[in-house]
Amino acid sequence: MSKVQIKVNDNGPYRVTGDVELIDAEGNVFETKQVFSLCRCGLSSKLPFCDASHKGKFDSCVRAAKVLDDKE
């Protein structure tokens, strides 16, 4: 089984790739595909999915901390 990947896009949504089940707070399952985008800005009319309403209205460029290789 391959890992699910969630990519944090600059100024945009979370891009989810892989076999994942997305559920709401009551346990209801959202219908998804192998690749879909989740809204980060809260402006989408299709929440929790992204509909590109963020364009020009949302700024966020998140980066993970770089880990140095201790073997050097």
Protein Blocks (a to p, Z undefined) as FASTA:
>chain_A
ZZddddddehiacddedjdddddfkopacdddfbdcddfklpackbcbdehlmgopaccd
ddddddddfkZZ
